């Protein structure tokens, strides 16, 4: 059982998850997707990493109120997200030796690292900003998607009808098709399974949470690897300089890698480089 010096929120439900692991797996890495995503987002990449690292097993989770993890009770905060993962690790009896998180999942991974007091080996933070951004800077696409989801309603004749409705609200076809994974067949109609009010509550906490201390003042044994998209606005130039200064101060504990050709969706834009970085990190 994990302890972090305080009474933690213990969910009544266990996160839905998918395990990618060879029989030889002895160490465990938890993979946290971004907002509006699901446990399948990183599955192809993790299968490639797993094939190169037979000592590692991977647990891909649906974060609360995402994918199949519907109906979780409040509070809908990053602390609750981290405690959900801790409860899942206890349930599976697979220790959290490492965590990989992208975007919202990246900041959740930093909170998880904080809750565990650095008692894990690796935290890979993929294009996640450690700081607070109450102005929602660099999140225009996410907020556009949320507004579009709110406007189009919850019931559709088909997934294609959902995609068409989202494109009419200004989304690209690729983004609309990705969001369509949240539309499930329910009787004769297709229904959006997300509670959008809860998603907004989770984002409210995400935007105001400041976690610079986790990377600038590392505790425990964790080594943090910041993997940034070179074309992404998620971490701006001044913030990158701040990360580089922190890496210079703690070279054994913090590493910063910039994937030059990638935007915010680093693993989509540069899959081979992303997989190589993950294999290198978890091999160290």
C-alpha positions as CSV (number, residue, x, y, z in Angstrom):
1,X,0.0,0.0,0.0
2,X,1.3,3.5,-0.9
3,X,1.5,6.1,1.9
4,X,2.3,9.8,1.4
5,X,1.9,11.1,4.9
6,X,-1.8,12.0,4.7
7,X,-5.2,10.4,4.3
8,X,-5.8,10.1,0.6
9,X,-9.0,10.0,-1.4
10,X,-9.8,6.3,-2.0
11,X,-12.1,5.9,-4.9
12,X,-15.0,3.4,-4.7
13,X,-14.3,2.4,-8.3
14,X,-11.1,1.1,-9.9
15,X,-9.9,2.6,-13.1
16,X,-10.6,0.6,-16.3
17,X,-7.2,-0.3,-17.8
18,X,-5.4,-2.4,-20.3
19,X,-2.1,-4.3,-19.6
20,X,0.6,-4.6,-22.1
21,X,3.3,-6.9,-20.6
22,X,5.4,-9.9,-21.5
23,X,5.5,-12.8,-19.0
24,X,9.0,-11.6,-18.0
25,X,7.7,-8.2,-16.7
26,X,9.0,-7.3,-13.3
27,X,8.7,-3.5,-13.3
28,X,5.6,-1.5,-14.1
29,X,4.9,1.8,-15.9
30,X,1.5,3.5,-15.8
31,X,0.5,5.5,-18.9
32,X,-1.8,8.5,-18.6
33,X,-3.6,10.0,-21.6
34,X,-4.6,13.6,-22.2
35,X,-7.9,15.3,-21.7
36,X,-10.8,13.8,-23.8
37,X,-8.6,10.8,-24.5
38,X,-8.6,7.2,-23.4
39,X,-6.4,4.2,-22.6
40,X,-6.1,3.2,-26.2
41,X,-4.4,6.4,-27.3
42,X,-0.8,5.2,-26.6
43,X,-1.4,1.5,-27.1
44,X,0.5,1.1,-30.4
45,X,3.5,3.1,-29.2
46,X,3.6,1.2,-25.9
47,X,3.5,-2.2,-27.7
48,X,6.6,-1.1,-29.5
49,X,8.3,0.0,-26.3
50,X,7.2,-3.3,-24.6
51,X,8.8,-5.4,-27.3
52,X,12.1,-3.7,-26.7
53,X,11.9,-3.9,-22.9
54,X,11.0,-7.4,-21.8
55,X,11.5,-6.5,-18.1
56,X,8.8,-3.8,-18.2
57,X,5.0,-4.1,-18.1
58,X,2.7,-1.2,-18.9
59,X,-0.7,-0.3,-17.5
60,X,-2.7,1.9,-19.8
61,X,-5.5,3.5,-17.9
62,X,-8.7,5.4,-18.5
63,X,-8.5,8.4,-16.3
64,X,-11.6,9.3,-14.2
65,X,-14.5,10.4,-16.3
66,X,-12.8,9.4,-19.6
67,X,-13.2,6.3,-21.7
68,X,-14.9,3.5,-19.7
69,X,-14.2,5.3,-16.4
70,X,-17.5,7.0,-16.1
71,X,-19.4,7.8,-12.9
72,X,-16.5,8.5,-10.6
73,X,-17.4,10.6,-7.5
74,X,-16.0,14.1,-6.8
75,X,-13.7,15.8,-6.1
76,X,-12.7,16.0,-9.8
77,X,-9.1,17.2,-9.2
78,X,-5.6,16.3,-10.2
79,X,-5.1,14.9,-6.7
80,X,-8.1,12.6,-7.2
81,X,-6.7,11.5,-10.6
82,X,-3.3,10.6,-9.0
83,X,-5.0,8.8,-6.1
84,X,-7.1,6.8,-8.6
85,X,-3.8,5.5,-10.1
86,X,-2.4,4.7,-6.7
87,X,-5.6,2.7,-5.9
88,X,-5.3,0.9,-9.2
89,X,-1.7,0.0,-8.5
90,X,-2.7,-1.4,-5.1
91,X,-5.5,-3.3,-6.7
92,X,-3.3,-4.9,-9.3
93,X,-0.3,-5.4,-6.9
94,X,1.9,-3.8,-9.6
95,X,4.1,-1.1,-8.1
96,X,4.4,2.3,-9.8
97,X,8.0,2.1,-11.0
98,X,7.5,4.7,-13.7
99,X,4.8,6.9,-15.2
100,X,4.3,8.3,-18.7
101,X,1.8,11.2,-19.1
102,X,0.8,13.4,-22.1
103,X,-0.7,16.9,-21.7
104,X,-3.4,16.6,-19.0
105,X,-1.9,13.2,-18.2
106,X,1.5,14.8,-18.0
107,X,0.4,17.2,-15.2
108,X,-1.4,14.3,-13.6
109,X,1.9,12.4,-13.7
110,X,3.6,15.2,-11.9
111,X,1.0,15.2,-9.2
112,X,1.3,11.4,-8.9
113,X,5.1,11.9,-8.5
114,X,4.4,14.4,-5.7
115,X,2.0,12.1,-4.0
116,X,4.5,9.3,-4.0
117,X,7.3,11.6,-2.7
118,X,9.5,10.7,-5.6
119,X,9.4,7.0,-4.7
120,X,9.4,5.9,-8.4
121,X,12.2,5.6,-10.9
122,X,11.0,7.6,-13.9
123,X,8.4,10.2,-14.7
124,X,8.2,11.0,-18.4
125,X,6.3,14.2,-19.0
126,X,5.2,14.5,-22.7
127,X,4.5,18.1,-23.7
128,X,3.0,19.0,-20.3
129,X,3.5,22.4,-18.7
130,X,4.4,22.2,-15.0
131,X,3.1,25.7,-14.2
132,X,-0.3,27.3,-13.8
133,X,-2.0,28.9,-16.8
134,X,-5.3,30.3,-15.5
135,X,-5.7,32.2,-18.8
136,X,-5.9,28.8,-20.6
137,X,-3.0,29.9,-22.8
138,X,-2.1,27.4,-25.6
139,X,-5.3,25.4,-24.9
140,X,-7.5,27.0,-27.6
141,X,-8.0,23.7,-29.5
142,X,-9.1,21.9,-26.3
143,X,-11.6,24.6,-25.4
144,X,-13.0,24.8,-28.9
145,X,-13.5,21.0,-28.8
146,X,-15.3,21.3,-25.5
147,X,-17.5,24.1,-26.7
148,X,-18.4,22.1,-29.9
149,X,-19.2,19.0,-27.8
150,X,-21.5,21.1,-25.7
151,X,-23.2,22.6,-28.7
152,X,-23.9,19.5,-30.8
153,X,-25.9,17.6,-28.1
154,X,-25.5,14.0,-27.0
155,X,-27.4,11.8,-29.5
156,X,-26.4,11.1,-33.1
157,X,-27.6,8.8,-35.9
158,X,-24.1,7.6,-36.5
159,X,-20.5,8.4,-35.7
160,X,-20.2,10.0,-39.1
161,X,-23.0,12.3,-38.1
162,X,-21.1,13.2,-35.0
163,X,-18.0,13.9,-37.0
164,X,-19.9,16.1,-39.5
165,X,-21.5,18.1,-36.6
166,X,-18.1,18.7,-35.0
167,X,-16.6,19.8,-38.3
168,X,-19.5,22.2,-38.8
169,X,-18.3,23.7,-35.5
170,X,-14.8,24.4,-36.8
171,X,-12.9,21.2,-35.9
172,X,-10.6,19.4,-38.3
173,X,-11.7,16.0,-39.5
174,X,-8.8,14.3,-37.7
175,X,-9.8,15.9,-34.4
176,X,-13.5,15.2,-34.9
177,X,-12.7,11.6,-35.8
178,X,-10.5,11.2,-32.7
179,X,-13.3,12.6,-30.4
180,X,-15.7,10.2,-32.0
181,X,-14.2,7.4,-29.8
182,X,-16.3,9.0,-27.1
183,X,-19.5,8.2,-29.0
184,X,-20.9,4.8,-28.2
185,X,-23.9,2.8,-29.5
186,X,-26.8,3.0,-27.0
187,X,-29.9,1.3,-28.2
188,X,-30.7,2.7,-31.7
189,X,-28.6,5.8,-31.3
190,X,-25.1,6.8,-30.8
191,X,-24.5,8.7,-27.5
192,X,-21.7,10.9,-26.2
193,X,-20.6,9.2,-23.0
194,X,-18.7,12.2,-21.5
195,X,-19.9,14.3,-18.7
196,X,-18.7,17.7,-20.1
197,X,-19.4,19.6,-16.9
198,X,-17.1,17.2,-15.0
199,X,-14.4,17.5,-17.7
200,X,-14.5,21.3,-17.3
201,X,-14.1,20.9,-13.6
202,X,-11.0,18.8,-14.1
203,X,-9.6,21.4,-16.5
204,X,-10.3,24.2,-14.0
205,X,-8.0,22.4,-11.5
206,X,-5.4,21.6,-14.3
207,X,-5.1,25.3,-15.3
208,X,-4.5,26.6,-11.8
209,X,-2.2,24.0,-10.5
210,X,1.5,24.9,-10.2
211,X,3.9,21.9,-10.1
212,X,7.3,23.6,-10.9
213,X,8.6,22.4,-7.5
214,X,8.3,18.8,-8.6
215,X,10.8,19.3,-11.4
216,X,12.9,22.1,-9.9
217,X,13.3,20.6,-6.4
218,X,13.3,16.8,-7.0
219,X,12.7,14.6,-4.0
220,X,13.1,10.8,-3.6
221,X,14.8,8.9,-6.4
222,X,12.7,9.9,-9.4
223,X,14.2,11.0,-12.6
224,X,12.0,13.4,-14.6
225,X,12.3,13.4,-18.4
226,X,10.5,16.3,-20.1
227,X,9.8,15.5,-23.7
228,X,8.6,18.6,-25.6
229,X,7.2,19.2,-29.0
230,X,9.4,21.7,-30.9
231,X,6.4,23.2,-32.6
232,X,4.1,23.1,-29.6
233,X,3.0,26.2,-27.6
234,X,2.4,24.1,-24.5
235,X,5.8,25.2,-23.0
236,X,7.0,28.5,-24.3
237,X,10.5,29.8,-24.8
238,X,10.9,31.3,-21.3
239,X,9.5,28.2,-19.7
240,X,11.9,26.0,-21.7
241,X,14.8,28.2,-20.5
242,X,13.5,27.6,-16.9
243,X,13.5,23.9,-17.5
244,X,17.0,23.9,-19.0
245,X,18.3,25.8,-16.0
246,X,16.7,23.3,-13.7
247,X,18.3,20.4,-15.7
248,X,21.7,22.1,-15.3
249,X,21.1,22.3,-11.6
250,X,20.0,18.7,-11.3
251,X,21.6,16.8,-14.3
252,X,21.1,13.4,-12.8
253,X,17.4,14.0,-12.0
254,X,16.0,16.1,-14.8
255,X,16.4,15.8,-18.5
256,X,14.8,17.9,-21.3
257,X,14.4,16.6,-24.8
258,X,12.8,18.7,-27.6
259,X,11.4,16.8,-30.6
260,X,12.0,19.4,-33.2
261,X,9.4,18.4,-35.8
262,X,6.6,17.6,-33.4
263,X,3.7,19.7,-32.2
264,X,1.7,19.0,-29.0
265,X,0.8,15.5,-30.2
266,X,4.4,14.5,-30.0
267,X,3.8,10.7,-30.2
268,X,1.6,11.2,-33.3
269,X,3.9,13.6,-35.1
270,X,7.1,11.7,-34.3
271,X,6.3,8.2,-33.3
272,X,9.7,6.7,-33.9
273,X,11.5,9.3,-32.0
274,X,9.0,9.1,-29.1
275,X,9.4,5.4,-28.9
276,X,13.2,5.6,-28.9
277,X,13.2,8.2,-26.1
278,X,10.9,6.0,-24.0
279,X,13.0,3.0,-24.5
280,X,16.2,4.9,-23.7
281,X,14.7,6.4,-20.6
282,X,13.3,3.2,-19.1
283,X,16.5,1.4,-19.9
284,X,18.6,3.8,-17.8
